[in-house]
Amino acid sequence: MSIDIKATQLDLTPALKAYVEEKIGALEKLLARFNAEGAVQVWVEVGRTTRHHHKGDVFRAEANVRLPHAVLRAEDDDFDVRVAVDRVRDKLKREIEKYKALQSP
């Protein structure tokens, strides 16, 4: 599984990059059946929604997972980029479980 990370209006620090790779990479065990074919690709984008505001949901995380015959997507806005990444991971986990239920005979 390859994970591509993009930062928009935000510095992608090594700590943030490692955090995203750890959290989104944890989904790899759910995708092992599809990853054996090398068909799983993940694109993650983290960033600030605005430069002017300093309170509220100013951070955004979104992820797209390309699987055989489907693309799963999740996004979330929050006050902390790490919380947004955690919520995206949880949403993707639910989407992957739905996809796997449809794929099994």
C-alpha positions in Angstrom: 0.0 0.0 0.0 1.4 3.3 -1.0 0.5 6.5 0.9 0.9 9.9 -0.8 0.6 12.9 1.6 0.0 16.5 0.5 -0.2 19.5 2.7 -2.2 22.6 1.8 -1.5 25.9 3.6 0.3 23.9 6.2 3.9 22.8 6.8 4.2 19.0 6.5 6.6 18.5 9.4 8.3 15.1 9.8 6.2 14.5 12.9 2.9 15.2 11.1 4.0 13.0 8.2 4.9 10.1 10.5 1.5 10.6 12.3 -0.5 10.4 9.1 1.5 7.4 7.9 1.0 5.6 11.2 -2.8 6.2 11.4 -3.6 5.7 7.8 -1.1 2.8 7.5 -3.0 1.0 10.2 -5.7 0.4 7.6 -3.3 -1.8 5.7 -4.2 -4.9 7.6 -7.9 -4.5 6.6 -6.8 -4.2 3.0 -4.3 -7.1 2.9 -6.5 -9.1 0.6 -6.4 -6.3 -2.0 -2.9 -5.2 -1.3 -1.5 -8.6 -2.4 -2.3 -7.6 -5.9 -0.6 -4.2 -5.4 -3.8 -2.4 -6.3 -4.2 -0.3 -3.2 -3.2 3.4 -3.3 -4.0 6.1 -0.7 -3.9 9.8 -1.2 -4.1 12.0 2.0 -4.4 15.7 2.0 -4.1 17.7 5.3 -4.2 21.5 5.5 -5.8 24.7 6.9 -9.1 25.8 5.5 -8.3 29.4 6.1 -5.4 31.6 7.1 -7.5 34.2 8.8 -9.2 32.2 11.5 -7.4 30.8 14.5 -10.3 29.2 16.3 -12.8 26.6 15.3 -12.6 23.9 12.7 -9.7 25.4 10.7 -7.9 22.1 9.9 -9.0 19.7 7.2 -8.0 16.1 6.4 -9.2 14.0 3.5 -8.2 10.7 2.1 -9.0 8.7 -1.1 -8.3 5.0 -1.2 -8.2 3.3 -4.6 -9.2 -0.3 -4.5 -10.1 -2.7 -7.3 -13.3 -1.4 -8.8 -13.9 1.3 -6.2 -12.5 4.5 -4.7 -13.3 5.2 -1.1 -13.3 8.7 0.2 -13.4 10.4 3.7 -13.0 13.9 4.9 -13.3 15.8 8.1 -12.7 19.3 9.5 -11.6 19.9 13.1 -9.8 22.3 15.5 -6.7 20.0 15.4 -5.2 18.3 12.3 -4.5 15.1 14.3 -8.1 14.8 15.4 -9.2 15.3 11.8 -6.8 12.5 10.6 -8.1 10.2 13.3 -11.7 10.8 12.2 -10.8 10.2 8.6 -9.2 7.0 9.5 -12.4 5.9 11.4 -14.6 6.8 8.5 -12.4 5.0 6.0 -12.4 1.9 8.3 -16.2 1.8 8.1 -16.1 2.3 4.3 -13.6 -0.5 3.9 -15.7 -2.9 6.0 -18.8 -2.1 3.8 -16.7 -2.7 0.7 -15.4 -6.0 2.0 -18.9 -7.1 2.9 -20.0 -6.4 -0.7 -17.0 -8.2 -2.2 -17.3 -11.4 -0.2 -19.5 -14.1 -1.7 
